[in-house]
Amino acid sequence: MTTDYSKECEDNTSKPLKIRVIRAIPFILLARKQDYKIFAIIMEDIKKALEPKQYVNPRPLILEEYHNLINKFEKRFVD
């Protein structure tokens, strides 16, 4: 059973991105138009975004009067 991707996304609240790989000349033509958003991403950026983040101790960055609230924002409570 095959389903059409666009039909699956009709119920979603966000619009799916239309991602295309294009050559230089069509890129230049699209870049001149006002109704297109053009961006690039490389695999290194994707890998970096997917890496687990290192823990940073927030106590030195937060005023002492708010230290009692720090625990409420720990990852285990936020998830």
mmJSON file of the N, C-alpha and C atoms, coordinates in Angstrom:
{"data_MODEL":{"atom_site":{
"group_PDB":["ATOM","ATOM","ATOM","ATOM","ATOM","ATOM","ATOM","ATOM","ATOM","ATOM","ATOM","ATOM","ATOM","ATOM","ATOM","ATOM","ATOM","ATOM","ATOM","ATOM","ATOM","ATOM","ATOM","ATOM","ATOM","ATOM","ATOM","ATOM","ATOM","ATOM","ATOM","ATOM","ATOM","ATOM","ATOM","ATOM","ATOM","ATOM","ATOM","ATOM","ATOM","ATOM","ATOM","ATOM","ATOM","ATOM","ATOM","ATOM","ATOM","ATOM","ATOM","ATOM","ATOM","ATOM","ATOM","ATOM","ATOM","ATOM","ATOM","ATOM","ATOM","ATOM","ATOM","ATOM","ATOM","ATOM","ATOM","ATOM","ATOM","ATOM","ATOM","ATOM","ATOM","ATOM","ATOM","ATOM","ATOM","ATOM","ATOM","ATOM","ATOM","ATOM","ATOM","ATOM","ATOM","ATOM","ATOM","ATOM","ATOM","ATOM","ATOM","ATOM","ATOM","ATOM","ATOM","ATOM","ATOM","ATOM","ATOM","ATOM","ATOM","ATOM","ATOM","ATOM","ATOM","ATOM","ATOM","ATOM","ATOM","ATOM","ATOM","ATOM","ATOM","ATOM","ATOM","ATOM","ATOM","ATOM","ATOM","ATOM","ATOM","ATOM","ATOM","ATOM","ATOM","ATOM","ATOM","ATOM","ATOM","ATOM","ATOM","ATOM","ATOM","ATOM","ATOM","ATOM","ATOM","ATOM","ATOM","ATOM","ATOM","ATOM","ATOM","ATOM","ATOM","ATOM","ATOM","ATOM","ATOM","ATOM","ATOM","ATOM","ATOM","ATOM","ATOM","ATOM","ATOM","ATOM","ATOM","ATOM","ATOM","ATOM","ATOM","ATOM","ATOM","ATOM","ATOM","ATOM","ATOM","ATOM","ATOM","ATOM","ATOM","ATOM","ATOM","ATOM","ATOM","ATOM","ATOM","ATOM","ATOM","ATOM","ATOM","ATOM","ATOM","ATOM","ATOM","ATOM","ATOM","ATOM","ATOM","ATOM","ATOM","ATOM","ATOM","ATOM","ATOM","ATOM","ATOM","ATOM","ATOM","ATOM","ATOM","ATOM","ATOM","ATOM","ATOM","ATOM","ATOM","ATOM","ATOM","ATOM","ATOM","ATOM","ATOM","ATOM","ATOM","ATOM","ATOM","ATOM","ATOM","ATOM","ATOM","ATOM","ATOM","ATOM","ATOM","ATOM","ATOM","ATOM","ATOM","ATOM","ATOM","ATOM","ATOM","ATOM","ATOM"],
"id":[1,2,3,4,5,6,7,8,9,10,11,12,13,14,15,16,17,18,19,20,21,22,23,24,25,26,27,28,29,30,31,32,33,34,35,36,37,38,39,40,41,42,43,44,45,46,47,48,49,50,51,52,53,54,55,56,57,58,59,60,61,62,63,64,65,66,67,68,69,70,71,72,73,74,75,76,77,78,79,80,81,82,83,84,85,86,87,88,89,90,91,92,93,94,95,96,97,98,99,100,101,102,103,104,105,106,107,108,109,110,111,112,113,114,115,116,117,118,119,120,121,122,123,124,125,126,127,128,129,130,131,132,133,134,135,136,137,138,139,140,141,142,143,144,145,146,147,148,149,150,151,152,153,154,155,156,157,158,159,160,161,162,163,164,165,166,167,168,169,170,171,172,173,174,175,176,177,178,179,180,181,182,183,184,185,186,187,188,189,190,191,192,193,194,195,196,197,198,199,200,201,202,203,204,205,206,207,208,209,210,211,212,213,214,215,216,217,218,219,220,221,222,223,224,225,226,227,228,229,230,231,232,233,234,235,236,237],
"type_symbol":["N","C","C","N","C","C","N","C","C","N","C","C","N","C","C","N","C","C","N","C","C","N","C","C","N","C","C","N","C","C","N","C","C","N","C","C","N","C","C","N","C","C","N","C","C","N","C","C","N","C","C","N","C","C","N","C","C","N","C","C","N","C","C","N","C","C","N","C","C","N","C","C","N","C","C","N","C","C","N","C","C","N","C","C","N","C","C","N","C","C","N","C","C","N","C","C","N","C","C","N","C","C","N","C","C","N","C","C","N","C","C","N","C","C","N","C","C","N","C","C","N","C","C","N","C","C","N","C","C","N","C","C","N","C","C","N","C","C","N","C","C","N","C","C","N","C","C","N","C","C","N","C","C","N","C","C","N","C","C","N","C","C","N","C","C","N","C","C","N","C","C","N","C","C","N","C","C","N","C","C","N","C","C","N","C","C","N","C","C","N","C","C","N","C","C","N","C","C","N","C","C","N","C","C","N","C","C","N","C","C","N","C","C","N","C","C","N","C","C","N","C","C","N","C","C","N","C","C","N","C","C","N","C","C","N","C","C"],
"label_atom_id":["N","CA","C","N","CA","C","N","CA","C","N","CA","C","N","CA","C","N","CA","C","N","CA","C","N","CA","C","N","CA","C","N","CA","C","N","CA","C","N","CA","C","N","CA","C","N","CA","C","N","CA","C","N","CA","C","N","CA","C","N","CA","C","N","CA","C","N","CA","C","N","CA","C","N","CA","C","N","CA","C","N","CA","C","N","CA","C","N","CA","C","N","CA","C","N","CA","C","N","CA","C","N","CA","C","N","CA","C","N","CA","C","N","CA","C","N","CA","C","N","CA","C","N","CA","C","N","CA","C","N","CA","C","N","CA","C","N","CA","C","N","CA","C","N","CA","C","N","CA","C","N","CA","C","N","CA","C","N","CA","C","N","CA","C","N","CA","C","N","CA","C","N","CA","C","N","CA","C","N","CA","C","N","CA","C","N","CA","C","N","CA","C","N","CA","C","N","CA","C","N","CA","C","N","CA","C","N","CA","C","N","CA","C","N","CA","C","N","CA","C","N","CA","C","N","CA","C","N","CA","C","N","CA","C","N","CA","C","N","CA","C","N","CA","C","N","CA","C","N","CA","C","N","CA","C","N","CA","C","N","CA","C","N","CA","C","N","CA","C","N","CA","C","N","CA","C"],
"label_alt_id":[null,null,null,null,null,null,null,null,null,null,null,null,null,null,null,null,null,null,null,null,null,null,null,null,null,null,null,null,null,null,null,null,null,null,null,null,null,null,null,null,null,null,null,null,null,null,null,null,null,null,null,null,null,null,null,null,null,null,null,null,null,null,null,null,null,null,null,null,null,null,null,null,null,null,null,null,null,null,null,null,null,null,null,null,null,null,null,null,null,null,null,null,null,null,null,null,null,null,null,null,null,null,null,null,null,null,null,null,null,null,null,null,null,null,null,null,null,null,null,null,null,null,null,null,null,null,null,null,null,null,null,null,null,null,null,null,null,null,null,null,null,null,null,null,null,null,null,null,null,null,null,null,null,null,null,null,null,null,null,null,null,null,null,null,null,null,null,null,null,null,null,null,null,null,null,null,null,null,null,null,null,null,null,null,null,null,null,null,null,null,null,null,null,null,null,null,null,null,null,null,null,null,null,null,null,null,null,null,null,null,null,null,null,null,null,null,null,null,null,null,null,null,null,null,null,null,null,null,null,null,null,null,null,null,null,null,null],
"label_comp_id":["MET","MET","MET","THR","THR","THR","THR","THR","THR","ASP","ASP","ASP","TYR","TYR","TYR","SER","SER","SER","LYS","LYS","LYS","GLU","GLU","GLU","CYS","CYS","CYS","GLU","GLU","GLU","ASP","ASP","ASP","ASN","ASN","ASN","THR","THR","THR","SER","SER","SER","LYS","LYS","LYS","PRO","PRO","PRO","LEU","LEU","LEU","LYS","LYS","LYS","ILE","ILE","ILE","ARG","ARG","ARG","VAL","VAL","VAL","ILE","ILE","ILE","ARG","ARG","ARG","ALA","ALA","ALA","ILE","ILE","ILE","PRO","PRO","PRO","PHE","PHE","PHE","ILE","ILE","ILE","LEU","LEU","LEU","LEU","LEU","LEU","ALA","ALA","ALA","ARG","ARG","ARG","LYS","LYS","LYS","GLN","GLN","GLN","ASP","ASP","ASP","TYR","TYR","TYR","LYS","LYS","LYS","ILE","ILE","ILE","PHE","PHE","PHE","ALA","ALA","ALA","ILE","ILE","ILE","ILE","ILE","ILE","MET","MET","MET","GLU","GLU","GLU","ASP","ASP","ASP","ILE","ILE","ILE","LYS","LYS","LYS","LYS","LYS","LYS","ALA","ALA","ALA","LEU","LEU","LEU","GLU","GLU","GLU","PRO","PRO","PRO","LYS","LYS","LYS","GLN","GLN","GLN","TYR","TYR","TYR","VAL","VAL","VAL","ASN","ASN","ASN","PRO","PRO","PRO","ARG","ARG","ARG","PRO","PRO","PRO","LEU","LEU","LEU","ILE","ILE","ILE","LEU","LEU","LEU","GLU","GLU","GLU","GLU","GLU","GLU","TYR","TYR","TYR","HIS","HIS","HIS","ASN","ASN","ASN","LEU","LEU","LEU","ILE","ILE","ILE","ASN","ASN","ASN","LYS","LYS","LYS","PHE","PHE","PHE","GLU","GLU","GLU","LYS","LYS","LYS","ARG","ARG","ARG","PHE","PHE","PHE","VAL","VAL","VAL","ASP","ASP","ASP"],
"label_asym_id":["A","A","A","A","A","A","A","A","A","A","A","A","A","A","A","A","A","A","A","A","A","A","A","A","A","A","A","A","A","A","A","A","A","A","A","A","A","A","A","A","A","A","A","A","A","A","A","A","A","A","A","A","A","A","A","A","A","A","A","A","A","A","A","A","A","A","A","A","A","A","A","A","A","A","A","A","A","A","A","A","A","A","A","A","A","A","A","A","A","A","A","A","A","A","A","A","A","A","A","A","A","A","A","A","A","A","A","A","A","A","A","A","A","A","A","A","A","A","A","A","A","A","A","A","A","A","A","A","A","A","A","A","A","A","A","A","A","A","A","A","A","A","A","A","A","A","A","A","A","A","A","A","A","A","A","A","A","A","A","A","A","A","A","A","A","A","A","A","A","A","A","A","A","A","A","A","A","A","A","A","A","A","A","A","A","A","A","A","A","A","A","A","A","A","A","A","A","A","A","A","A","A","A","A","A","A","A","A","A","A","A","A","A","A","A","A","A","A","A","A","A","A","A","A","A","A","A","A","A","A","A","A","A","A","A","A","A"],
"label_entity_id":["1","1","1","1","1","1","1","1","1","1","1","1","1","1","1","1","1","1","1","1","1","1","1","1","1","1","1","1","1","1","1","1","1","1","1","1","1","1","1","1","1","1","1","1","1","1","1","1","1","1","1","1","1","1","1","1","1","1","1","1","1","1","1","1","1","1","1","1","1","1","1","1","1","1","1","1","1","1","1","1","1","1","1","1","1","1","1","1","1","1","1","1","1","1","1","1","1","1","1","1","1","1","1","1","1","1","1","1","1","1","1","1","1","1","1","1","1","1","1","1","1","1","1","1","1","1","1","1","1","1","1","1","1","1","1","1","1","1","1","1","1","1","1","1","1","1","1","1","1","1","1","1","1","1","1","1","1","1","1","1","1","1","1","1","1","1","1","1","1","1","1","1","1","1","1","1","1","1","1","1","1","1","1","1","1","1","1","1","1","1","1","1","1","1","1","1","1","1","1","1","1","1","1","1","1","1","1","1","1","1","1","1","1","1","1","1","1","1","1","1","1","1","1","1","1","1","1","1","1","1","1","1","1","1","1","1","1"],
"label_seq_id":[1,1,1,2,2,2,3,3,3,4,4,4,5,5,5,6,6,6,7,7,7,8,8,8,9,9,9,10,10,10,11,11,11,12,12,12,13,13,13,14,14,14,15,15,15,16,16,16,17,17,17,18,18,18,19,19,19,20,20,20,21,21,21,22,22,22,23,23,23,24,24,24,25,25,25,26,26,26,27,27,27,28,28,28,29,29,29,30,30,30,31,31,31,32,32,32,33,33,33,34,34,34,35,35,35,36,36,36,37,37,37,38,38,38,39,39,39,40,40,40,41,41,41,42,42,42,43,43,43,44,44,44,45,45,45,46,46,46,47,47,47,48,48,48,49,49,49,50,50,50,51,51,51,52,52,52,53,53,53,54,54,54,55,55,55,56,56,56,57,57,57,58,58,58,59,59,59,60,60,60,61,61,61,62,62,62,63,63,63,64,64,64,65,65,65,66,66,66,67,67,67,68,68,68,69,69,69,70,70,70,71,71,71,72,72,72,73,73,73,74,74,74,75,75,75,76,76,76,77,77,77,78,78,78,79,79,79],
"pdbx_PDB_ins_code":[null,null,null,null,null,null,null,null,null,null,null,null,null,null,null,null,null,null,null,null,null,null,null,null,null,null,null,null,null,null,null,null,null,null,null,null,null,null,null,null,null,null,null,null,null,null,null,null,null,null,null,null,null,null,null,null,null,null,null,null,null,null,null,null,null,null,null,null,null,null,null,null,null,null,null,null,null,null,null,null,null,null,null,null,null,null,null,null,null,null,null,null,null,null,null,null,null,null,null,null,null,null,null,null,null,null,null,null,null,null,null,null,null,null,null,null,null,null,null,null,null,null,null,null,null,null,null,null,null,null,null,null,null,null,null,null,null,null,null,null,null,null,null,null,null,null,null,null,null,null,null,null,null,null,null,null,null,null,null,null,null,null,null,null,null,null,null,null,null,null,null,null,null,null,null,null,null,null,null,null,null,null,null,null,null,null,null,null,null,null,null,null,null,null,null,null,null,null,null,null,null,null,null,null,null,null,null,null,null,null,null,null,null,null,null,null,null,null,null,null,null,null,null,null,null,null,null,null,null,null,null,null,null,null,null,null,null],
"Cartn_x":[0.842,0.0,0.879,0.706,1.471,0.545,1.087,0.292,1.009,0.256,0.814,1.283,2.526,3.087,2.28,1.867,1.136,-0.216,-0.843,-2.114,-1.903,-0.781,-0.484,-0.289,0.266,0.597,-0.555,-1.66,-2.79,-3.355,-3.289,-3.827,-2.878,-1.618,-0.631,-0.85,-0.418,-0.561,0.544,1.668,2.757,2.831,3.33,3.486,4.8,4.805,6.07,6.978,8.267,9.224,9.334,9.449,9.726,11.218,11.961,13.412,13.849,14.706,15.187,16.684,17.365,18.755,18.715,19.322,19.286,20.686,20.856,22.145,22.274,23.422,23.76,22.831,22.558,21.75,20.33,19.613,18.287,18.347,19.431,19.596,19.649,20.411,20.537,19.182,18.444,17.123,16.155,16.173,15.296,15.712,17.008,17.501,17.036,16.797,16.343,14.849,14.103,12.672,12.418,11.32,11.003,10.279,9.625,8.746,9.395,10.709,11.406,12.353,12.433,13.434,14.463,15.697,16.76,17.752,18.092,19.092,19.848,20.966,21.793,22.122,22.272,22.67,23.632,24.601,25.567,25.45,25.93,25.818,26.496,27.562,28.255,27.318,26.505,25.538,24.494,24.026,23.022,23.602,24.808,25.449,25.658,26.067,26.284,24.981,23.889,22.595,22.077,22.443,21.957,22.819,23.986,24.863,24.234,24.42,23.913,24.642,23.907,24.475,25.178,26.258,26.984,26.253,26.311,25.675,26.486,25.79,26.418,25.801,26.641,26.158,25.662,24.365,23.831,24.062,24.476,24.597,25.484,26.641,27.456,26.815,25.869,25.27,23.984,23.425,22.123,22.309,21.537,21.597,21.275,21.911,21.762,20.32,19.565,18.18,17.301,17.738,16.969,17.509,18.512,19.105,18.101,17.109,16.12,15.219,15.2,14.382,15.131,16.43,17.237,16.781,16.465,16.075,14.834,13.967,12.736,12.996,14.178,14.513,15.523,15.804,16.702,16.033,16.85,16.34,15.396,15.684,14.82,13.413,13.242,11.919,11.233,11.999,11.444,10.896,11.584,11.132,9.847],
"Cartn_y":[-1.19,0.0,1.243,2.083,3.32,4.478,5.464,6.653,7.871,8.85,10.078,10.931,11.375,12.151,13.42,14.092,15.346,15.104,13.954,13.651,13.377,12.749,12.485,13.786,14.788,16.038,17.021,16.735,17.665,17.866,16.844,16.947,17.648,17.778,18.422,19.923,20.538,21.984,22.726,22.082,22.746,22.244,23.085,22.712,21.958,20.904,20.203,21.045,20.915,21.615,20.906,21.669,21.1,21.279,20.208,20.259,19.725,20.465,20.072,20.36,19.545,19.799,20.391,21.557,22.215,22.633,22.867,23.312,24.828,25.348,26.755,27.731,27.515,28.482,28.583,27.458,27.599,28.212,27.948,28.543,30.065,30.57,32.027,32.626,31.957,32.464,32.483,31.426,31.384,32.4,32.611,33.554,34.974,35.284,36.622,36.828,35.743,35.864,36.174,36.851,37.266,36.189,35.263,34.332,32.992,32.91,31.671,31.914,30.933,30.937,29.889,30.29,29.385,29.276,28.049,27.829,26.553,26.398,25.21,24.62,23.331,22.637,21.528,21.289,20.235,19.145,17.975,16.834,17.124,17.882,18.222,18.983,19.889,20.623,19.694,18.745,17.791,16.929,16.419,15.578,16.363,17.614,18.447,18.669,18.903,19.135,17.891,16.716,15.472,14.95,15.525,15.099,15.466,14.606,14.959,16.2,17.048,18.297,18.037,18.776,18.647,19.41,18.865,19.506,20.732,21.819,23.046,23.352,23.544,23.881,25.327,25.545,26.904,27.765,27.176,27.938,29.189,29.112,30.344,31.427,31.047,31.995,32.623,32.063,32.506,33.162,34.199,34.875,33.891,34.075,33.142,33.048,34.107,34.072,33.125,32.74,31.837,30.407,30.117,28.779,27.699,28.062,27.061,26.635,27.389,27.053,26.261,26.144,25.481,24.047,23.321,21.925,21.754,22.709,22.616,22.659,23.117,23.227,22.17,21.187,20.112,19.285,18.734,17.992,16.869,16.182,15.049,15.491,16.716,17.217,17.877,18.409,19.097,18.119,17.001,15.995,15.398],
"Cartn_z":[0.0,0.0,0.0,-0.974,-1.032,-0.731,-0.055,0.254,-0.289,-0.667,-1.179,-0.003,-0.038,1.064,1.315,0.258,0.443,1.115,0.853,1.512,2.997,3.332,4.742,5.507,4.859,5.532,5.579,4.909,4.91,6.307,7.137,8.49,9.45,9.085,9.955,9.982,11.066,11.192,10.457,10.208,9.502,8.064,7.209,5.811,5.63,4.828,4.588,3.691,3.907,3.064,1.725,0.673,-0.636,-0.87,-0.676,-0.755,-2.105,-2.774,-4.081,-4.185,-4.961,-5.317,-6.713,-6.876,-8.175,-8.591,-9.861,-10.402,-10.262,-10.663,-10.431,-11.142,-12.415,-13.166,-12.601,-12.387,-11.766,-10.37,-9.641,-8.321,-8.416,-9.348,-9.523,-9.883,-10.756,-11.143,-9.956,-9.152,-7.977,-6.919,-6.772,-5.765,-6.058,-7.325,-7.706,-7.448,-7.298,-7.053,-5.584,-5.307,-3.943,-3.137,-3.8,-3.085,-2.747,-2.768,-2.434,-1.266,-0.388,0.671,0.301,0.197,-0.217,0.928,1.277,2.312,2.005,2.65,2.452,3.813,3.833,5.054,4.651,5.497,5.202,6.268,5.945,6.856,8.197,8.192,9.439,10.386,9.841,10.662,11.258,10.464,10.943,12.049,11.846,12.867,14.157,14.034,15.217,15.974,15.253,15.892,16.599,16.104,16.688,17.835,18.028,19.127,20.47,21.475,22.813,23.334,23.974,24.497,25.831,26.058,27.312,28.41,29.619,30.768,31.177,31.423,31.907,33.257,34.258,35.593,35.579,35.803,35.705,36.95,38.063,39.32,39.201,38.554,38.465,37.585,36.742,35.815,36.346,37.406,37.915,39.278,39.518,40.81,41.934,43.065,44.187,44.686,44.581,45.052,44.225,43.018,42.169,42.156,42.953,42.977,43.387,44.19,44.598,43.428,42.337,41.17,40.102,40.232,39.203,38.966,40.007,39.86,38.987,38.978,38.185,36.685,36.283,34.872,34.408,35.24,34.838,33.742,32.882,31.723,32.117,33.177,33.544,33.923,34.41,34.749,33.557,32.65,31.491,30.49,30.282,29.311,29.808],
"occupancy":[1.0,1.0,1.0,1.0,1.0,1.0,1.0,1.0,1.0,1.0,1.0,1.0,1.0,1.0,1.0,1.0,1.0,1.0,1.0,1.0,1.0,1.0,1.0,1.0,1.0,1.0,1.0,1.0,1.0,1.0,1.0,1.0,1.0,1.0,1.0,1.0,1.0,1.0,1.0,1.0,1.0,1.0,1.0,1.0,1.0,1.0,1.0,1.0,1.0,1.0,1.0,1.0,1.0,1.0,1.0,1.0,1.0,1.0,1.0,1.0,1.0,1.0,1.0,1.0,1.0,1.0,1.0,1.0,1.0,1.0,1.0,1.0,1.0,1.0,1.0,1.0,1.0,1.0,1.0,1.0,1.0,1.0,1.0,1.0,1.0,1.0,1.0,1.0,1.0,1.0,1.0,1.0,1.0,1.0,1.0,1.0,1.0,1.0,1.0,1.0,1.0,1.0,1.0,1.0,1.0,1.0,1.0,1.0,1.0,1.0,1.0,1.0,1.0,1.0,1.0,1.0,1.0,1.0,1.0,1.0,1.0,1.0,1.0,1.0,1.0,1.0,1.0,1.0,1.0,1.0,1.0,1.0,1.0,1.0,1.0,1.0,1.0,1.0,1.0,1.0,1.0,1.0,1.0,1.0,1.0,1.0,1.0,1.0,1.0,1.0,1.0,1.0,1.0,1.0,1.0,1.0,1.0,1.0,1.0,1.0,1.0,1.0,1.0,1.0,1.0,1.0,1.0,1.0,1.0,1.0,1.0,1.0,1.0,1.0,1.0,1.0,1.0,1.0,1.0,1.0,1.0,1.0,1.0,1.0,1.0,1.0,1.0,1.0,1.0,1.0,1.0,1.0,1.0,1.0,1.0,1.0,1.0,1.0,1.0,1.0,1.0,1.0,1.0,1.0,1.0,1.0,1.0,1.0,1.0,1.0,1.0,1.0,1.0,1.0,1.0,1.0,1.0,1.0,1.0,1.0,1.0,1.0,1.0,1.0,1.0,1.0,1.0,1.0,1.0,1.0,1.0,1.0,1.0,1.0,1.0,1.0,1.0],
"B_iso_or_equiv":[0.0,0.0,0.0,0.0,0.0,0.0,0.0,0.0,0.0,0.0,0.0,0.0,0.0,0.0,0.0,0.0,0.0,0.0,0.0,0.0,0.0,0.0,0.0,0.0,0.0,0.0,0.0,0.0,0.0,0.0,0.0,0.0,0.0,0.0,0.0,0.0,0.0,0.0,0.0,0.0,0.0,0.0,0.0,0.0,0.0,0.0,0.0,0.0,0.0,0.0,0.0,0.0,0.0,0.0,0.0,0.0,0.0,0.0,0.0,0.0,0.0,0.0,0.0,0.0,0.0,0.0,0.0,0.0,0.0,0.0,0.0,0.0,0.0,0.0,0.0,0.0,0.0,0.0,0.0,0.0,0.0,0.0,0.0,0.0,0.0,0.0,0.0,0.0,0.0,0.0,0.0,0.0,0.0,0.0,0.0,0.0,0.0,0.0,0.0,0.0,0.0,0.0,0.0,0.0,0.0,0.0,0.0,0.0,0.0,0.0,0.0,0.0,0.0,0.0,0.0,0.0,0.0,0.0,0.0,0.0,0.0,0.0,0.0,0.0,0.0,0.0,0.0,0.0,0.0,0.0,0.0,0.0,0.0,0.0,0.0,0.0,0.0,0.0,0.0,0.0,0.0,0.0,0.0,0.0,0.0,0.0,0.0,0.0,0.0,0.0,0.0,0.0,0.0,0.0,0.0,0.0,0.0,0.0,0.0,0.0,0.0,0.0,0.0,0.0,0.0,0.0,0.0,0.0,0.0,0.0,0.0,0.0,0.0,0.0,0.0,0.0,0.0,0.0,0.0,0.0,0.0,0.0,0.0,0.0,0.0,0.0,0.0,0.0,0.0,0.0,0.0,0.0,0.0,0.0,0.0,0.0,0.0,0.0,0.0,0.0,0.0,0.0,0.0,0.0,0.0,0.0,0.0,0.0,0.0,0.0,0.0,0.0,0.0,0.0,0.0,0.0,0.0,0.0,0.0,0.0,0.0,0.0,0.0,0.0,0.0,0.0,0.0,0.0,0.0,0.0,0.0,0.0,0.0,0.0,0.0,0.0,0.0],
"pdbx_formal_charge":[null,null,null,null,null,null,null,null,null,null,null,null,null,null,null,null,null,null,null,null,null,null,null,null,null,null,null,null,null,null,null,null,null,null,null,null,null,null,null,null,null,null,null,null,null,null,null,null,null,null,null,null,null,null,null,null,null,null,null,null,null,null,null,null,null,null,null,null,null,null,null,null,null,null,null,null,null,null,null,null,null,null,null,null,null,null,null,null,null,null,null,null,null,null,null,null,null,null,null,null,null,null,null,null,null,null,null,null,null,null,null,null,null,null,null,null,null,null,null,null,null,null,null,null,null,null,null,null,null,null,null,null,null,null,null,null,null,null,null,null,null,null,null,null,null,null,null,null,null,null,null,null,null,null,null,null,null,null,null,null,null,null,null,null,null,null,null,null,null,null,null,null,null,null,null,null,null,null,null,null,null,null,null,null,null,null,null,null,null,null,null,null,null,null,null,null,null,null,null,null,null,null,null,null,null,null,null,null,null,null,null,null,null,null,null,null,null,null,null,null,null,null,null,null,null,null,null,null,null,null,null,null,null,null,null,null,null],
"auth_seq_id":[1,1,1,2,2,2,3,3,3,4,4,4,5,5,5,6,6,6,7,7,7,8,8,8,9,9,9,10,10,10,11,11,11,12,12,12,13,13,13,14,14,14,15,15,15,16,16,16,17,17,17,18,18,18,19,19,19,20,20,20,21,21,21,22,22,22,23,23,23,24,24,24,25,25,25,26,26,26,27,27,27,28,28,28,29,29,29,30,30,30,31,31,31,32,32,32,33,33,33,34,34,34,35,35,35,36,36,36,37,37,37,38,38,38,39,39,39,40,40,40,41,41,41,42,42,42,43,43,43,44,44,44,45,45,45,46,46,46,47,47,47,48,48,48,49,49,49,50,50,50,51,51,51,52,52,52,53,53,53,54,54,54,55,55,55,56,56,56,57,57,57,58,58,58,59,59,59,60,60,60,61,61,61,62,62,62,63,63,63,64,64,64,65,65,65,66,66,66,67,67,67,68,68,68,69,69,69,70,70,70,71,71,71,72,72,72,73,73,73,74,74,74,75,75,75,76,76,76,77,77,77,78,78,78,79,79,79],
"auth_comp_id":["MET","MET","MET","THR","THR","THR","THR","THR","THR","ASP","ASP","ASP","TYR","TYR","TYR","SER","SER","SER","LYS","LYS","LYS","GLU","GLU","GLU","CYS","CYS","CYS","GLU","GLU","GLU","ASP","ASP","ASP","ASN","ASN","ASN","THR","THR","THR","SER","SER","SER","LYS","LYS","LYS","PRO","PRO","PRO","LEU","LEU","LEU","LYS","LYS","LYS","ILE","ILE","ILE","ARG","ARG","ARG","VAL","VAL","VAL","ILE","ILE","ILE","ARG","ARG","ARG","ALA","ALA","ALA","ILE","ILE","ILE","PRO","PRO","PRO","PHE","PHE","PHE","ILE","ILE","ILE","LEU","LEU","LEU","LEU","LEU","LEU","ALA","ALA","ALA","ARG","ARG","ARG","LYS","LYS","LYS","GLN","GLN","GLN","ASP","ASP","ASP","TYR","TYR","TYR","LYS","LYS","LYS","ILE","ILE","ILE","PHE","PHE","PHE","ALA","ALA","ALA","ILE","ILE","ILE","ILE","ILE","ILE","MET","MET","MET","GLU","GLU","GLU","ASP","ASP","ASP","ILE","ILE","ILE","LYS","LYS","LYS","LYS","LYS","LYS","ALA","ALA","ALA","LEU","LEU","LEU","GLU","GLU","GLU","PRO","PRO","PRO","LYS","LYS","LYS","GLN","GLN","GLN","TYR","TYR","TYR","VAL","VAL","VAL","ASN","ASN","ASN","PRO","PRO","PRO","ARG","ARG","ARG","PRO","PRO","PRO","LEU","LEU","LEU","ILE","ILE","ILE","LEU","LEU","LEU","GLU","GLU","GLU","GLU","GLU","GLU","TYR","TYR","TYR","HIS","HIS","HIS","ASN","ASN","ASN","LEU","LEU","LEU","ILE","ILE","ILE","ASN","ASN","ASN","LYS","LYS","LYS","PHE","PHE","PHE","GLU","GLU","GLU","LYS","LYS","LYS","ARG","ARG","ARG","PHE","PHE","PHE","VAL","VAL","VAL","ASP","ASP","ASP"],
"auth_asym_id":["A","A","A","A","A","A","A","A","A","A","A","A","A","A","A","A","A","A","A","A","A","A","A","A","A","A","A","A","A","A","A","A","A","A","A","A","A","A","A","A","A","A","A","A","A","A","A","A","A","A","A","A","A","A","A","A","A","A","A","A","A","A","A","A","A","A","A","A","A","A","A","A","A","A","A","A","A","A","A","A","A","A","A","A","A","A","A","A","A","A","A","A","A","A","A","A","A","A","A","A","A","A","A","A","A","A","A","A","A","A","A","A","A","A","A","A","A","A","A","A","A","A","A","A","A","A","A","A","A","A","A","A","A","A","A","A","A","A","A","A","A","A","A","A","A","A","A","A","A","A","A","A","A","A","A","A","A","A","A","A","A","A","A","A","A","A","A","A","A","A","A","A","A","A","A","A","A","A","A","A","A","A","A","A","A","A","A","A","A","A","A","A","A","A","A","A","A","A","A","A","A","A","A","A","A","A","A","A","A","A","A","A","A","A","A","A","A","A","A","A","A","A","A","A","A","A","A","A","A","A","A","A","A","A","A","A","A"],
"auth_atom_id":["N","CA","C","N","CA","C","N","CA","C","N","CA","C","N","CA","C","N","CA","C","N","CA","C","N","CA","C","N","CA","C","N","CA","C","N","CA","C","N","CA","C","N","CA","C","N","CA","C","N","CA","C","N","CA","C","N","CA","C","N","CA","C","N","CA","C","N","CA","C","N","CA","C","N","CA","C","N","CA","C","N","CA","C","N","CA","C","N","CA","C","N","CA","C","N","CA","C","N","CA","C","N","CA","C","N","CA","C","N","CA","C","N","CA","C","N","CA","C","N","CA","C","N","CA","C","N","CA","C","N","CA","C","N","CA","C","N","CA","C","N","CA","C","N","CA","C","N","CA","C","N","CA","C","N","CA","C","N","CA","C","N","CA","C","N","CA","C","N","CA","C","N","CA","C","N","CA","C","N","CA","C","N","CA","C","N","CA","C","N","CA","C","N","CA","C","N","CA","C","N","CA","C","N","CA","C","N","CA","C","N","CA","C","N","CA","C","N","CA","C","N","CA","C","N","CA","C","N","CA","C","N","CA","C","N","CA","C","N","CA","C","N","CA","C","N","CA","C","N","CA","C","N","CA","C","N","CA","C","N","CA","C","N","CA","C","N","CA","C","N","CA","C","N","CA","C"],
"pdbx_PDB_model_num":[1,1,1,1,1,1,1,1,1,1,1,1,1,1,1,1,1,1,1,1,1,1,1,1,1,1,1,1,1,1,1,1,1,1,1,1,1,1,1,1,1,1,1,1,1,1,1,1,1,1,1,1,1,1,1,1,1,1,1,1,1,1,1,1,1,1,1,1,1,1,1,1,1,1,1,1,1,1,1,1,1,1,1,1,1,1,1,1,1,1,1,1,1,1,1,1,1,1,1,1,1,1,1,1,1,1,1,1,1,1,1,1,1,1,1,1,1,1,1,1,1,1,1,1,1,1,1,1,1,1,1,1,1,1,1,1,1,1,1,1,1,1,1,1,1,1,1,1,1,1,1,1,1,1,1,1,1,1,1,1,1,1,1,1,1,1,1,1,1,1,1,1,1,1,1,1,1,1,1,1,1,1,1,1,1,1,1,1,1,1,1,1,1,1,1,1,1,1,1,1,1,1,1,1,1,1,1,1,1,1,1,1,1,1,1,1,1,1,1,1,1,1,1,1,1,1,1,1,1,1,1,1,1,1,1,1,1]
}}}
